[in-house]
Amino acid sequence: MAEPEQTWIARLTPMPGTSVAALLGMPLGLDVWERHAGFLVVAAPESLLAELERRRLATVDRWATRQQYEAQMAGRPTTGEES
């Protein structure tokens, strides 16, 4: 059985001539975590990120695999008042 494809947490910055709204309007199947005026933070499989780069729809900045990111966040102290 094949290994499941790696999911990345990444920042997508639209290429000139396109926009965040245009990316969101495409049927890409992105798991959007954050939307900003100039970029998106998404969780997406490597094949989809590579396709976005190949089609020159966005620049992709891969931050961490989903497992790495979740492990980092689990180790962070919670915000708010300390006991």
C-alpha positions in Angstrom: 0.0 0.0 0.0 1.3 3.4 -0.9 2.2 6.0 1.8 -0.3 8.8 2.2 0.8 12.1 0.6 2.5 14.6 2.8 0.3 17.6 3.8 2.1 20.9 4.2 1.2 24.1 6.1 2.1 26.8 3.6 1.8 30.4 2.7 0.4 31.0 -0.8 1.0 34.4 -2.3 -0.8 35.1 -5.6 1.3 35.8 -8.6 1.0 39.2 -10.3 -2.2 39.4 -12.3 -4.2 37.2 -9.8 -5.4 37.7 -6.3 -6.3 36.0 -3.0 -10.0 36.2 -4.1 -9.2 34.6 -7.4 -7.4 31.7 -5.7 -10.3 31.2 -3.3 -12.7 31.2 -6.3 -10.9 28.3 -8.0 -12.0 24.7 -7.3 -8.6 23.8 -5.8 -9.7 22.0 -2.6 -7.5 24.1 -0.4 -7.9 23.8 3.4 -7.6 27.5 4.1 -6.5 28.3 7.7 -6.0 32.0 7.4 -7.0 34.6 4.8 -5.0 37.9 4.6 -5.1 40.7 2.0 -2.0 39.5 0.2 -1.7 35.8 1.0 -3.4 32.6 2.3 -2.2 30.1 4.9 -3.3 26.7 3.9 -2.9 23.0 4.6 -2.5 21.2 1.3 -0.9 18.1 -0.2 2.4 18.4 -1.9 0.9 17.6 -5.3 -1.5 20.5 -5.1 1.2 22.9 -4.0 3.4 21.8 -6.8 0.5 22.2 -9.3 0.0 25.8 -8.1 3.6 26.5 -8.7 3.7 24.8 -12.1 0.6 26.8 -13.2 2.2 29.9 -11.8 -0.9 30.7 -9.8 1.0 31.4 -6.6 4.3 31.3 -4.9 4.4 28.7 -2.2 6.3 29.0 1.0 6.2 25.6 2.8 6.4 26.2 6.5 6.2 22.7 7.9 4.4 19.4 7.5 1.1 19.2 9.2 2.5 16.8 11.8 5.5 19.1 12.5 3.3 22.1 12.8 0.9 20.4 15.2 3.7 19.1 17.3 5.2 22.6 17.5 1.8 24.1 18.5 1.2 21.4 21.1 4.5 22.4 22.9 3.7 26.1 23.1 2.4 27.6 26.3 -1.3 28.6 26.2 -2.1 32.3 26.2 -4.0 34.0 28.9 -3.6 34.3 32.6 -1.2 32.0 34.3 -2.3 30.2 37.5 
